[in-house]
Amino acid sequence: MSIKQLYCYFFYILYRGWFKIDKSFGATGPFSTNTKALICMFGIEVWLVFSVVLYSGYLFNIHAHISFFSFIGLAPFVILLVIKWFIFEKDDRWKSYVQEFGSWSKAKNRVGAWVVVVIIFFIVFSFIYSLYLNPPSGGLKW
């Protein structure tokens, strides 16, 4: 399985989760199910980017102050959004990914869903631990 297929499967699992939530609650909001899945993916990727930056600051003792609204601060997020647009939104490609992975067996999808959930928990806890190791200069304000 290629990296792109893994990335698309990650989207499929989030899409399927949001689809079940929307279906069970009868939700009809301003965002479609694929948009909710993409927003979740983006949020998880943002945590991953921040974790990498914080870990590199801790490991290499680099504490450069980069303004969030500078080119260097926004470039990773713009790149992530452009990648999402090309892979999922352009020509509604997300529909073909949902059909492709939806045709897999239930057992295969169940194992894949658990792998995705473990990866999400790993990213979230990694982000929290990176904040503990290398807190912001003003400290953590809870």
Residue, then its C-alpha position, 0 to 999 in steps of 0.5 A: m500500500s502506498i503512502k497516498q493510499l494510507y493517507c486516503y484510508f485515514f480520510y476514509i476512516l474519519y469520513r465513515g466515523w462522521f457519517k455514522i455520527d451524522k446518520s445517528f443524530g440526523a445532523t444536517g449542518p453547514f458542513s458536509t461529512n467529507t468536509k468534517a473528515l478533512i477538518c479533523m485530518f487537518g487538525i491532527e496534522v497540525w498537532l503533528v507539525f507542532s509536535v515535530v517543531l517542539y521535539s526538534g526544539y527540545l532535542f537540538n536546543i533550538h528555540a527560534h521565535i517564528s511568528f505564526f503569520s510569517f511565511i515560515g510559520l504558515a507554509p506547512f499549513v498551506i502545503l497541507l491544505v493544497i495537498k488535501w485539495f489535490i488528493f480529495e477535493k479536486d474533481d470530488r476524488w474523495k467519492s472514489y476513495v470512499q467507494e474503494f475502501g467501502s468495498w473492502s471486507k468488514a474484517k479488513n476495515r475493522v483492523g484498519a480502523w483500529v490502526v487509524v485510532v492508534i495513530i490518532f492517539f499516538i499523535v495526540f499524546s505525542f503533542i501533549y508530551s512535546l508540550y510537557l518537554n518544551p513548554p511555550s516561553g510564557g508557560l502553559k496556561w490551562 
